[in-house]
């Protein structure tokens, strides 16, 4: 149901419990004395139409006050107020849904009211509410008909782009009005970028280019020549006719069309294109044939019949049930839990352990997203456990954790039971007799701190929390008990020490208002770490300024931020009346902050489409810096960079053709040359579709008899869509040529002993280019598909499996003849073998792109031993690298028997990324005991069981100094990374990271023979020079000494060439210490419009900088940070801009 309301209606009489007060007010355009005449104000109540008032010619207004509000208010009191740009009476506004989710009528109306209104500043002074409004701009739009001529005095319906409503729900608005005698209409909008879609009833629809609305100015635009509407008329089969039946078109261009009592219908004002017609009744679909219809510009499809579909056979019902179960799993109300995994828990002597707790953790797809699931069981007297749950269609591998009193936990992996792997797993676990231990000392002001809560978290593959953080969490006692095992906590005693025992060997992080990483835990020795706590505030303050020096006040601005020169996160920041705002960061580091804003407030974040003002800064966040002056962010104007697209529409003979071209909602008629030019397009790739005037292929129904050959023969043509890249500042050209069409009819001949119903067939195609339809009769094996462009067409045959899945069994290629129906006989082959790797592979499309998890590898059983070759390695870990992959594909971990079990790892990436160097040539395993023994690098093999023996323990020790002095307790975090060199992608698995203690000492435990670069960084900002470490298997590494310079003062570099001219907007490269922390700073930095660049977070001492892409460098000196708020030191840097 759509609700229509008049924009700027007079306030109706309302019934209230008590008399309403009256607000007397004056509205002016911000920064001027001019009255905000014609604007509509919503005082206090944003969406209630009773409180909407129009500002008169002198800027005055009178508004009722809501019940409970005392008016007038004291001077200076702010009052909520919103303004609408469009003046009274010019348009009627109809709220409409914006995909994908419809809203009920009242929330839809409120969403539109919110989207049209702009929050404005309002405060009381001497009994008058004084309002400062942004000044709107005027848009003058010329509407051109399909012939390119103006359409005077015609009703129009105008829909703006949905950006204004994005923050308030899936909503938009349709404005109804008329063109004037010149074919123009006018609208008012607040500042911003807009695009309009315009419909003229009885004529067609079209779009404007993107345009910019500026305050107090009029922008003139014109629509492209409208695309003529078509229509579809027909009737329903008698048994389908009845009250409440509607016709719906996909893609959805309008609301459902009701059928009359005899089942007749006519859908009008349809833009050209391919549509699928279906029936609904209320919110439910109607079991009827779906009809594919091609609508030409101005075309009329008549005599359409929508047939009923026979009830499904019992076999079809059962097959559909199996298919749905395969996709969604067995987890209905009547479905019982089924066995997931079972096995026996034993000690190292092989004796069963009774009463051990066993946990399973996994994640499954619940229809909209992934959900975590944690289940718990205990072993019986025989040490046996069994864990059951629903059988899902899409589920992660199982992580199994067993824990017995007085023993460390064991972590193992098992294949999940799913509809694609419908069998339980068998998994036995061996628990070690003893585990690792750790003591964490917590200091405050250099004194032991008692009662501090300390938490340990496993790092690396032993941390089974990793990989589940993106799934919706679960709750309950099983999760709480598992968390207590995997993330143990303890309070410090009176000596400030927290003790931990029965730990799984490996690397840990310790947290207690401070943090330490790379804590190496191994059996037989206690890991010791000291944490020095200090008050830490990760807050930065900003002052945001427009290019002309005025502060951006009382509005939210778009905020993007991240580390390493990236802006991975986005949010908004609220600015006060002086343009100041602040942002809390999750941790210390060198953050890149990008602020974007426009002249008028915005509702949707982040801002991607120019024009906008943008300011960028590197923001060091560290307790070392103490209080810092607000960072001044001066905006630089970024204009919208656009290109244009010239499309030529050609008929099948290559001659210019009349018709319609469209993409992404933009649509237009071609001229007599078959051309149309689209202007103001942002740079991106587009799929462009074309539609010729003239006959279209006949409608195609999924019900009723298949059409005869004579109905399909003829000179039908369609225009395949094509991709084109629009480049800002250039005009792209594209030719769309119609192709003659044909159809394929055939009969599938099943194999001996099989039935046609055991098979199916469908065409292979790219739906973005041209989408055919098809039908298959399982009773007879008859098949019909089309239309196809003349030439080769590929058909895919498949065989239905008993479990509801399908396996391909042939891919014949048929030569399609223009204007004809080609007859073929289809003979299925043997079904392709089940692809076990495909059954385990999982693919997800998220906001970050496509991620793939290949599942556990097919590998020979692998047992890991300590260097003596006889003692099983408890908690050894393995990482699998495969050819062509930069990221590892699987992770394994061993229990106390040394036996490895595997889990697939999610892999991120883009298929268009260039190939990386240093990839492995065959599947390769990196096996280690993190924090104790380095890696054995072995190939992954199938077949008989294998042994892997770890190398001896190698450790290196060292110290870090800060500014030539020992570290002090100030809350800083000093990280040390040893990055392995020379093994390509394997280097990532061979490196080691740890944290230096308060005394600056660190240990690199479990190193692998080879070459390392070792570097330290303070709070992810200031870095030491890297030192090379050569690790040899039979030698103790020498002690390491690293020094991080003291934090430097903020500096502003003024870049000029040798003639003293500013190097405005130039990109520069700052020389940074090479090593593992080289990426802390961005690769390039850009000067502002005056050639200035402010740098915060440099080390004290000499630095050099060059224009990006050149070799000439200039040096400058950075003094030590003064320890108090101070202005940036100005340094003049002379460089020569390269000659083009």
WOBELZI-V198240 format. One record per residue. RES is the residue in three letters. PSI is psi in degrees with one decimal (NA if undefined). Layout:
((RES & PSI) (RES & PSI))
This chain:
((UNK & 131.3) (UNK & 139.0) (UNK & 125.5) (UNK & 136.5) (UNK & 148.9) (UNK & 133.4) (UNK & 127.6) (UNK & 45.5) (UNK & 152.8) (UNK & 153.0) (UNK & 124.1) (UNK & 162.8) (UNK & 140.8) (UNK & 151.3) (UNK & 125.9) (UNK & 163.1) (UNK & -24.3) (UNK & 157.6) (UNK & 141.0) (UNK & 139.0) (UNK & 171.3) (UNK & 131.3) (UNK & 120.7) (UNK & 132.2) (UNK & 166.3) (UNK & 133.1) (UNK & 130.5) (UNK & 154.7) (UNK & 134.8) (UNK & 133.4) (UNK & 4.1) (UNK & 174.3) (UNK & 6.7) (UNK & 137.4) (UNK & 144.8) (UNK & 57.7) (UNK & 137.3) (UNK & -14.3) (UNK & 149.8) (UNK & 131.5) (UNK & 140.2) (UNK & 105.4) (UNK & 123.7) (UNK & -52.4) (UNK & 112.3) (UNK & -37.4) (UNK & -6.1) (UNK & 115.7) (UNK & -16.3) (UNK & -20.0) (UNK & 22.5) (UNK & 131.6) (UNK & 155.3) (UNK & 134.6) (UNK & 129.5) (UNK & -176.0) (UNK & -22.4) (UNK & 3.6) (UNK & 10.6) (UNK & 156.0) (UNK & 158.6) (UNK & 127.3) (UNK & 141.2) (UNK & 147.4) (UNK & 135.8) (UNK & 156.8) (UNK & 134.0) (UNK & -7.5) (UNK & 128.1) (UNK & 126.0) (UNK & 147.7) (UNK & 166.3) (UNK & 163.3) (UNK & 157.0) (UNK & 138.4) (UNK & -10.6) (UNK & 128.3) (UNK & 144.9) (UNK & 135.0) (UNK & 135.1) (UNK & 144.3) (UNK & 151.6) (UNK & 145.2) (UNK & 134.3) (UNK & -39.4) (UNK & 132.0) (UNK & 166.9) (UNK & 140.9) (UNK & -6.6) (UNK & -31.5) (UNK & 152.0) (UNK & 138.4) (UNK & 129.7) (UNK & 116.4) (UNK & 136.0) (UNK & 153.7) (UNK & 150.2) (UNK & 122.8) (UNK & 155.1) (UNK & -13.1) (UNK & 124.5) (UNK & 151.7) (UNK & 150.7) (UNK & 160.9) (UNK & -47.4) (UNK & -46.4) (UNK & -32.2) (UNK & -44.5) (UNK & -42.7) (UNK & -38.6) (UNK & -42.3) (UNK & -41.6) (UNK & -39.2) (UNK & -39.5) (UNK & -33.0) (UNK & -21.5) (UNK & 150.0) (UNK & 128.0) (UNK & 134.0) (UNK & 161.2) (UNK & 127.1) (UNK & 131.2) (UNK & 160.5) (UNK & 143.2) (UNK & 118.1) (UNK & 45.5) (UNK & 2.0) (UNK & 134.3) (UNK & 115.6) (UNK & 124.1) (UNK & 132.0) (UNK & 116.5) (UNK & 144.3) (UNK & 145.3) (UNK & 127.2) (UNK & 167.3) (UNK & 161.3) (UNK & 142.8) (UNK & 121.8) (UNK & 113.9) (UNK & 125.5) (UNK & 126.5) (UNK & 121.4) (UNK & 135.7) (UNK & -179.6) (UNK & -27.0) (UNK & 3.3) (UNK & -4.1) (UNK & 150.7) (UNK & 151.1) (UNK & 93.1) (UNK & 148.0) (UNK & 53.6) (UNK & 144.4) (UNK & 142.6) (UNK & 149.9) (UNK & 127.3) (UNK & 128.4) (UNK & 121.4) (UNK & 167.6) (UNK & 152.6) (UNK & 2.7) (UNK & -36.0) (UNK & -19.3) (UNK & 1.4) (UNK & -32.6) (UNK & -5.8) (UNK & 5.2) (UNK & 173.3) (UNK & 79.9) (UNK & 160.1) (UNK & -176.8) (UNK & 142.5) (UNK & 123.8) (UNK & 129.8) (UNK & 128.8) (UNK & -154.2) (UNK & 153.9) (UNK & 160.1) (UNK & -167.5) (UNK & -17.6) (UNK & 4.0) (UNK & 22.1) (UNK & 156.0) (UNK & 160.8) (UNK & 144.1) (UNK & 158.1) (UNK & 135.1) (UNK & 154.3) (UNK & 167.1) (UNK & 144.3) (UNK & 177.7) (UNK & 136.8) (UNK & 156.0) (UNK & 141.6) (UNK & 139.6) (UNK & 125.4) (UNK & 132.3) (UNK & 132.4) (UNK & 110.5) (UNK & 135.8) (UNK & -8.0) (UNK & -65.1) (UNK & -168.0) (UNK & 156.5) (UNK & -172.3) (UNK & 157.3) (UNK & 162.4) (UNK & 168.7) (UNK & 140.6) (UNK & 162.0) (UNK & 127.2) (UNK & 126.7) (UNK & 145.3) (UNK & 130.2) (UNK & 7.0) (UNK & 161.2) (UNK & 125.8) (UNK & 133.0) (UNK & 125.3) (UNK & 166.7) (UNK & 148.6) (UNK & 155.9) (UNK & 159.2) (UNK & 128.6) (UNK & 148.2) (UNK & 127.2) (UNK & 141.1) (UNK & 152.7) (UNK & -175.6) (UNK & 158.7) (UNK & 126.9) (UNK & 144.5) (UNK & -161.6) (UNK & 163.6) (UNK & 152.5) (UNK & 146.5) (UNK & -40.6) (UNK & -14.4) (UNK & -21.0) (UNK & 147.0) (UNK & 169.5) (UNK & 143.9) (UNK & 5.2) (UNK & 131.7) (UNK & 153.7) (UNK & 131.5) (UNK & 137.9) (UNK & 137.6) (UNK & 127.5) (UNK & 151.4) (UNK & 116.9) (UNK & -10.6) (UNK & 173.1) (UNK & 162.4) (UNK & 146.3) (UNK & 121.3) (UNK & 146.1) (UNK & 151.5) (UNK & -178.2) (UNK & -21.2) (UNK & 2.2) (UNK & 8.8) (UNK & 150.5) (UNK & 157.0) (UNK & 120.5) (UNK & 120.0) (UNK & 172.5) (UNK & 55.3) (UNK & 122.3) (UNK & 152.5) (UNK & 146.9) (UNK & -175.0) (UNK & 129.2) (UNK & 150.5) (UNK & 121.5) (UNK & 130.7) (UNK & 169.0) (UNK & 145.7) (UNK & 159.5) (UNK & 110.8) (UNK & -129.5) (UNK & 8.4) (UNK & 151.4) (UNK & 158.3) (UNK & 135.0) (UNK & 97.7) (UNK & 164.5) (UNK & 143.1) (UNK & 134.1) (UNK & 124.9) (UNK & 128.0) (UNK & 133.8) (UNK & 122.5) (UNK & 120.6) (UNK & 160.5) (UNK & 121.5) (UNK & 5.4) (UNK & 152.7) (UNK & 119.8) (UNK & 117.7) (UNK & 160.0) (UNK & 19.0) (UNK & 140.1) (UNK & 126.3) (UNK & 113.1) (UNK & 158.2) (UNK & 158.8) (UNK & 132.2) (UNK & 151.4) (UNK & 146.6) (UNK & 147.3) (UNK & 159.6) (UNK & -35.9) (UNK & -41.2) (UNK & -39.3) (UNK & -43.9) (UNK & -41.5) (UNK & -41.5) (UNK & -39.2) (UNK & -43.1) (UNK & -40.0) (UNK & -44.2) (UNK & -38.5) (UNK & -37.8) (UNK & -38.2) (UNK & -42.6) (UNK & -16.2) (UNK & 172.4) (UNK & 93.0) (UNK & 33.3) (UNK & 179.8) (UNK & -33.5) (UNK & -0.7) (UNK & 132.9) (UNK & 157.1) (UNK & 144.5) (UNK & 156.0) (UNK & 127.6) (UNK & -54.7) (UNK & 145.0) (UNK & 162.5) (UNK & -165.7) (UNK & 138.4) (UNK & 126.4) (UNK & 165.8) (UNK & -177.1) (UNK & -13.1) (UNK & 0.2) (UNK & 3.8) (UNK & 138.3) (UNK & 146.4) (UNK & 114.2) (UNK & 148.9) (UNK & 10.7) (UNK & 143.6) (UNK & 133.3) (UNK & 130.5) (UNK & 148.0) (UNK & 132.2) (UNK & 132.7) (UNK & -178.1) (UNK & 140.7) (UNK & 158.3) (UNK & 122.5) (UNK & 14.9) (UNK & -41.5) (UNK & -32.8) (UNK & -178.4) (UNK & 144.9) (UNK & 136.9) (UNK & 148.8) (UNK & 125.3) (UNK & 128.3) (UNK & 155.0) (UNK & 145.6) (UNK & 169.8) (UNK & 149.8) (UNK & 148.8) (UNK & -167.7) (UNK & -24.0) (UNK & 7.1) (UNK & 10.4) (UNK & 142.7) (UNK & 157.7) (UNK & 131.8) (UNK & 130.5) (UNK & 164.6) (UNK & -178.2) (UNK & 152.3) (UNK & 115.0) (UNK & 163.9) (UNK & -32.2) (UNK & 110.6) (UNK & 144.4) (UNK & 160.8) (UNK & 157.1) (UNK & 133.5) (UNK & 120.9) (UNK & 130.6) (UNK & 126.9) (UNK & 140.1) (UNK & 127.3) (UNK & 152.4) (UNK & 133.4) (UNK & 6.2) (UNK & 153.6) (UNK & 158.3) (UNK & 159.3) (UNK & 139.0) (UNK & 133.3) (UNK & 168.9) (UNK & 147.4) (UNK & 151.8) (UNK & 135.8) (UNK & 145.0) (UNK & 129.5) (UNK & 177.2) (UNK & -17.5) (UNK & -15.4) (UNK & 71.1) (UNK & 67.2) (UNK & 144.9) (UNK & 158.7) (UNK & 151.7) (UNK & 121.9) (UNK & 114.5) (UNK & 145.7) (UNK & 145.2) (UNK & 125.9) (UNK & 139.7) (UNK & 155.7) (UNK & -31.9) (UNK & 156.7) (UNK & -156.3) (UNK & 169.7) (UNK & 160.6) (UNK & 147.5) (UNK & 131.6) (UNK & 117.8) (UNK & 130.0) (UNK & 125.5) (UNK & 147.1) (UNK & 123.5) (UNK & 39.7) (UNK & 15.8) (UNK & 148.7) (UNK & 140.1) (UNK & 113.4) (UNK & 153.8) (UNK & 7.9) (UNK & 139.0) (UNK & 124.5) (UNK & 136.5) (UNK & 137.2) (UNK & 139.6) (UNK & 130.5) (UNK & 144.6) (UNK & 157.2) (UNK & -154.0) (UNK & -24.7) (UNK & -17.4) (UNK & 93.9) (UNK & -5.1) (UNK & -32.0) (UNK & 133.2) (UNK & -11.6) (UNK & -6.5) (UNK & -25.8) (UNK & -9.6) (UNK & 147.6) (UNK & 124.9) (UNK & 156.6) (UNK & 175.5) (UNK & 170.8) (UNK & 171.1) (UNK & -30.7) (UNK & -45.1) (UNK & -41.2) (UNK & -42.1) (UNK & -39.1) (UNK & -42.0) (UNK & -36.5) (UNK & -27.2) (UNK & -45.3) (UNK & -25.4) (UNK & 66.9) (UNK & 148.7) (UNK & 153.0) (UNK & 151.9) (UNK & 144.9) (UNK & 145.5) (UNK & -168.2) (UNK & -18.2) (UNK & 5.9) (UNK & 22.0) (UNK & 131.2) (UNK & 131.5) (UNK & 138.7) (UNK & 136.5) (UNK & 174.5) (UNK & 43.9) (UNK & 147.1) (UNK & 127.3) (UNK & 150.1) (UNK & -161.8) (UNK & 141.6) (UNK & 159.5) (UNK & 142.2) (UNK & 137.4) (UNK & 133.8) (UNK & 70.9) (UNK & 13.0) (UNK & 173.4) (UNK & 152.7) (UNK & 142.8) (UNK & 162.6) (UNK & 31.4) (UNK & 113.4) (UNK & 117.2) (UNK & 127.4) (UNK & 155.7) (UNK & 144.8) (UNK & -7.5) (UNK & 152.0) (UNK & 127.3) (UNK & 132.2) (UNK & 135.6) (UNK & 147.1) (UNK & 131.0) (UNK & 128.8) (UNK & 110.4) (UNK & 151.7) (UNK & 150.2) (UNK & 129.0) (UNK & 129.1) (UNK & 107.8) (UNK & 64.3) (UNK & 135.4) (UNK & 144.2) (UNK & 143.7) (UNK & 154.3) (UNK & 114.0) (UNK & 128.2) (UNK & 141.7) (UNK & 165.5) (UNK & -28.2) (UNK & 5.5) (UNK & -7.9) (UNK & 139.1) (UNK & 150.2) (UNK & 110.2) (UNK & 149.0) (UNK & 46.3) (UNK & 164.5) (UNK & 144.2) (UNK & 154.0) (UNK & 134.1) (UNK & 121.9) (UNK & 140.6) (UNK & 159.6) (UNK & 179.9) (UNK & 164.5) (UNK & 27.5) (UNK & 1.2) (UNK & 155.2) (UNK & 81.2) (UNK & -17.3) (UNK & 153.8) (UNK & 150.5) (UNK & -158.6) (UNK & 161.2) (UNK & 130.2) (UNK & 130.7) (UNK & 144.1) (UNK & -169.3) (UNK & -10.1) (UNK & 3.4) (UNK & 12.2) (UNK & 144.6) (UNK & 169.9) (UNK & 159.9) (UNK & 130.8) (UNK & 133.9) (UNK & 149.9) (UNK & -23.2) (UNK & 170.2) (UNK & 160.8) (UNK & 175.5) (UNK & 104.2) (UNK & 133.8) (UNK & 123.7) (UNK & 126.3) (UNK & 122.7) (UNK & 132.7) (UNK & 143.7) (UNK & 163.8) (UNK & 177.2) (UNK & -32.2) (UNK & 156.0) (UNK & 154.2) (UNK & 159.7) (UNK & -17.1) (UNK & 133.3) (UNK & 151.1) (UNK & 167.6) (UNK & 122.8) (UNK & -37.2) (UNK & 123.5) (UNK & 159.6) (UNK & 149.9) (UNK & 165.8) (UNK & 139.9) (UNK & 137.1) (UNK & 140.9) (UNK & 145.3) (UNK & 151.2) (UNK & 125.3) (UNK & 106.3) (UNK & 127.3) (UNK & 114.5) (UNK & 142.3) (UNK & -19.3) (UNK & -31.4) (UNK & -21.9) (UNK & -152.4) (UNK & 135.3) (UNK & 140.2) (UNK & 148.3) (UNK & 136.7) (UNK & 124.9) (UNK & 119.4) (UNK & 107.7) (UNK & 121.7) (UNK & 146.0) (UNK & 133.8) (UNK & 128.6) (UNK & 106.6) (UNK & 156.6) (UNK & 125.1) (UNK & 117.7) (UNK & 162.2) (UNK & -175.4) (UNK & 165.2) (UNK & 123.3) (UNK & 119.5) (UNK & 131.7) (UNK & 123.7) (UNK & 125.9) (UNK & 148.8) (UNK & -174.3) (UNK & -21.8) (UNK & 4.4) (UNK & 12.3) (UNK & 150.1) (UNK & 139.1) (UNK & 143.4) (UNK & 140.8) (UNK & -152.5) (UNK & 142.8) (UNK & 139.9) (UNK & 160.5) (UNK & 144.2) (UNK & 38.8) (UNK & -18.5) (UNK & 138.0) (UNK & 144.6) (UNK & 154.6) (UNK & 147.4) (UNK & 161.8) (UNK & -168.8) (UNK & -17.9) (UNK & 2.9) (UNK & 18.1) (UNK & 153.7) (UNK & 138.2) (UNK & 126.7) (UNK & 126.0) (UNK & 165.4) (UNK & 34.1) (UNK & 136.7) (UNK & 158.1) (UNK & 116.5) (UNK & 173.0) (UNK & 139.8) (UNK & 145.1) (UNK & 118.2) (UNK & 130.5) (UNK & 151.2) (UNK & 153.3) (UNK & 125.4) (UNK & 149.4) (UNK & 145.0) (UNK & -168.8) (UNK & 149.5) (UNK & 164.3) (UNK & 152.1) (UNK & 153.1) (UNK & 155.9) (UNK & 122.5) (UNK & 147.0) (UNK & 1.9) (UNK & 167.2) (UNK & -179.5) (UNK & 148.4) (UNK & 141.8) (UNK & 147.5) (UNK & 162.8) (UNK & -41.2) (UNK & -32.8) (UNK & -18.0) (UNK & -15.4) (UNK & 147.8) (UNK & 172.7) (UNK & 65.7) (UNK & 148.5) (UNK & 146.4) (UNK & 162.1) (UNK & 109.6) (UNK & 138.5) (UNK & 159.9) (UNK & 155.5) (UNK & 142.9) (UNK & 146.0) (UNK & 123.9) (UNK & 126.8) (UNK & 127.4) (UNK & 138.7) (UNK & 1.2) (UNK & 166.0) (UNK & 122.7) (UNK & 148.6) (UNK & 147.6) (UNK & 132.4) (UNK & 128.0) (UNK & 114.2) (UNK & 132.0) (UNK & 148.4) (UNK & 137.2) (UNK & 152.0) (UNK & 158.0) (UNK & 175.9) (UNK & 162.0) (UNK & 125.6) (UNK & 139.4) (UNK & 175.7) (UNK & 130.0) (UNK & 123.3) (UNK & 107.5) (UNK & 160.5) (UNK & 161.5) (UNK & 133.2) (UNK & 0.8) (UNK & 166.4) (UNK & 157.8) (UNK & -30.9) (UNK & -14.4) (UNK & -3.4) (UNK & 173.3) (UNK & 168.3) (UNK & 144.3) (UNK & 157.5) (UNK & 148.3) (UNK & 133.0) (UNK & 165.5) (UNK & 107.0) (UNK & -19.4) (UNK & -23.4) (UNK & -57.0) (UNK & 124.3) (UNK & 110.9) (UNK & 170.1) (UNK & 166.6) (UNK & 157.0) (UNK & 146.4) (UNK & 129.3) (UNK & 106.9) (UNK & -17.0) (UNK & -36.6) (UNK & -18.3) (UNK & 6.1) (UNK & 142.6) (UNK & 140.0) (UNK & 134.5) (UNK & 151.6) (UNK & -177.3) (UNK & 151.1) (UNK & 147.7) (UNK & 147.7) (UNK & 141.5) (UNK & -167.8) (UNK & 138.9) (UNK & 139.2) (UNK & 131.1) (UNK & 144.0) (UNK & 119.8) (UNK & 145.4) (UNK & 156.3) (UNK & 136.9) (UNK & 131.1) (UNK & 157.4) (UNK & -26.5) (UNK & 6.1) (UNK & -6.4) (UNK & 175.8) (UNK & 147.1) (UNK & 134.5) (UNK & 143.6) (UNK & 34.0) (UNK & 149.7) (UNK & 72.0) (UNK & 150.2) (UNK & 129.0) (UNK & 138.1) (UNK & 114.5) (UNK & 133.5) (UNK & 130.6) (UNK & 132.1) (UNK & 3.4) (UNK & 169.6) (UNK & 113.0) (UNK & 132.9) (UNK & 133.1) (UNK & 158.1) (UNK & 124.1) (UNK & 124.5) (UNK & 108.4) (UNK & 146.4) (UNK & -164.5) (UNK & 139.9) (UNK & 143.5) (UNK & 146.7) (UNK & 145.7) (UNK & 128.6) (UNK & 98.7) (UNK & -36.1) (UNK & -37.4) (UNK & -34.7) (UNK & -30.7) (UNK & -23.2) (UNK & 138.4) (UNK & 137.7) (UNK & 135.3) (UNK & 143.7) (UNK & 114.1) (UNK & -170.3) (UNK & -25.6) (UNK & 3.2) (UNK & -159.4) (UNK & 133.1) (UNK & 145.7) (UNK & 135.5) (UNK & 111.5) (UNK & -7.2) (UNK & 179.7) (UNK & 141.6) (UNK & 155.6) (UNK & 108.1) (UNK & 157.5) (UNK & 146.7) (UNK & 134.9) (UNK & 128.4) (UNK & 134.0) (UNK & 135.9) (UNK & 154.4) (UNK & 171.1) (UNK & -21.5) (UNK & -9.6) (UNK & -1.7) (UNK & -27.2) (UNK & 121.4) (UNK & 143.1) (UNK & 110.3) (UNK & 129.1) (UNK & 24.7) (UNK & 151.1) (UNK & 148.3) (UNK & 142.6) (UNK & 132.9) (UNK & 128.0) (UNK & 139.1) (UNK & 154.9) (UNK & 139.8) (UNK & -1.7) (UNK & 129.1) (UNK & -32.4) (UNK & 148.2) (UNK & 153.5) (UNK & -17.4) (UNK & 158.3) (UNK & 137.3) (UNK & 154.8) (UNK & 148.1) (UNK & 150.8) (UNK & -164.9) (UNK & -11.7) (UNK & -8.1) (UNK & 0.1) (UNK & 127.9) (UNK & 137.6) (UNK & 152.8) (UNK & 153.7) (UNK & 132.8) (UNK & 151.4) (UNK & 141.2) (UNK & 133.9) (UNK & 128.0) (UNK & 151.8) (UNK & 178.0) (UNK & 130.8) (UNK & -21.8) (UNK & -5.4) (UNK & 141.6) (UNK & 152.7) (UNK & 144.5) (UNK & 152.9) (UNK & 158.0) (UNK & 18.5) (UNK & 154.6) (UNK & 152.3) (UNK & -18.8) (UNK & 160.0) (UNK & 127.8) (UNK & 136.6) (UNK & 138.1) (UNK & 107.9) (UNK & 129.2) (UNK & 170.6) (UNK & 90.6) (UNK & 135.2) (UNK & -2.7) (UNK & -54.7) (UNK & 135.1) (UNK & -165.4) (UNK & 144.4) (UNK & 127.6) (UNK & 114.9) (UNK & 155.0) (UNK & 150.9) (UNK & 128.6) (UNK & 157.1) (UNK & 164.4) (UNK & -136.9) (UNK & 159.7) (UNK & 148.7) (UNK & 160.4) (UNK & 143.3) (UNK & 127.1) (UNK & 127.6) (UNK & 152.7) (UNK & 165.0) (UNK & 162.4) (UNK & 133.1) (UNK & 126.9) (UNK & 148.4) (UNK & 141.3) (UNK & 156.7) (UNK & 179.8) (UNK & 152.7) (UNK & 131.9) (UNK & 149.0) (UNK & 112.4) (UNK & 34.4) (UNK & -0.2) (UNK & 163.0) (UNK & 150.6) (UNK & 153.4) (UNK & 159.0) (UNK & 97.1) (UNK & 11.8) (UNK & 0.0) (UNK & 153.2) (UNK & 120.4) (UNK & 113.6) (UNK & 144.7) (UNK & 129.9) (UNK & 131.3) (UNK & 106.1) (UNK & 119.9) (UNK & 148.0) (UNK & 146.4) (UNK & 2.0) (UNK & 22.6) (UNK & -133.3) (UNK & -20.8) (UNK & -19.7) (UNK & -35.4) (UNK & -33.1) (UNK & -13.4) (UNK & -5.8) (UNK & 174.4) (UNK & 140.0) (UNK & 139.8) (UNK & -178.5) (UNK & 134.0) (UNK & 142.8) (UNK & 176.5) (UNK & -23.9) (UNK & 2.1) (UNK & -1.9) (UNK & 149.8) (UNK & 159.7) (UNK & 130.9) (UNK & 103.5) (UNK & 142.2) (UNK & 44.2) (UNK & 154.4) (UNK & 138.2) (UNK & 138.0) (UNK & -169.8) (UNK & 134.8) (UNK & 151.1) (UNK & 126.0) (UNK & 131.1) (UNK & 150.6) (UNK & 150.4) (UNK & 143.4) (UNK & 117.0) (UNK & 26.1) (UNK & 23.9) (UNK & -59.9) (UNK & 132.0) (UNK & 151.4) (UNK & 170.7) (UNK & 147.6) (UNK & 145.2) (UNK & 148.3) (UNK & 138.0) (UNK & 119.8) (UNK & 115.0) (UNK & 124.6) (UNK & 146.9) (UNK & -25.7) (UNK & 16.8) (UNK & 148.7) (UNK & 125.3) (UNK & 147.6) (UNK & 156.6) (UNK & 147.7) (UNK & 142.9) (UNK & 118.7) (UNK & 143.5) (UNK & 125.7) (UNK & 121.4) (UNK & 159.7) (UNK & 151.1) (UNK & 139.0) (UNK & 167.0) (UNK & 160.7) (UNK & 138.7) (UNK & 144.6) (UNK & 117.6) (UNK & 126.1) (UNK & 107.3) (UNK & 126.3) (UNK & 157.9) (UNK & -175.2) (UNK & -15.4) (UNK & 3.2) (UNK & 8.4) (UNK & 136.1) (UNK & 140.8) (UNK & 69.8) (UNK & 132.8) (UNK & 8.7) (UNK & 151.6) (UNK & 140.2) (UNK & 153.3) (UNK & 124.7) (UNK & 125.3) (UNK & 124.3) (UNK & 154.5) (UNK & 126.2) (UNK & 148.9) (UNK & -168.3) (UNK & -25.5) (UNK & 16.0) (UNK & -25.7) (UNK & 5.0) (UNK & -32.7) (UNK & 151.0) (UNK & 152.2) (UNK & -34.6) (UNK & 153.8) (UNK & 148.2) (UNK & 134.1) (UNK & 158.8) (UNK & -170.1) (UNK & -16.6) (UNK & 6.8) (UNK & 16.4) (UNK & 148.9) (UNK & 120.6) (UNK & 128.5) (UNK & 127.4) (UNK & 141.4) (UNK & 10.0) (UNK & 155.8) (UNK & 150.6) (UNK & 140.2) (UNK & -170.7) (UNK & 147.0) (UNK & 161.4) (UNK & 152.2) (UNK & 149.8) (UNK & 158.3) (UNK & 132.6) (UNK & 131.9) (UNK & 1.9) (UNK & 167.1) (UNK & -20.6) (UNK & 129.1) (UNK & 149.5) (UNK & 145.6) (UNK & 153.3) (UNK & 156.4) (UNK & 136.4) (UNK & 123.0) (UNK & 169.6) (UNK & 147.9) (UNK & 136.3) (UNK & -10.8) (UNK & 9.0) (UNK & 158.1) (UNK & 130.8) (UNK & 156.0) (UNK & 151.8) (UNK & 138.8) (UNK & 136.2) (UNK & 127.8) (UNK & 130.5) (UNK & 126.5) (UNK & 125.2) (UNK & 120.8) (UNK & 157.3) (UNK & 122.5) (UNK & 134.5) (UNK & 146.5) (UNK & 129.6) (UNK & NA))
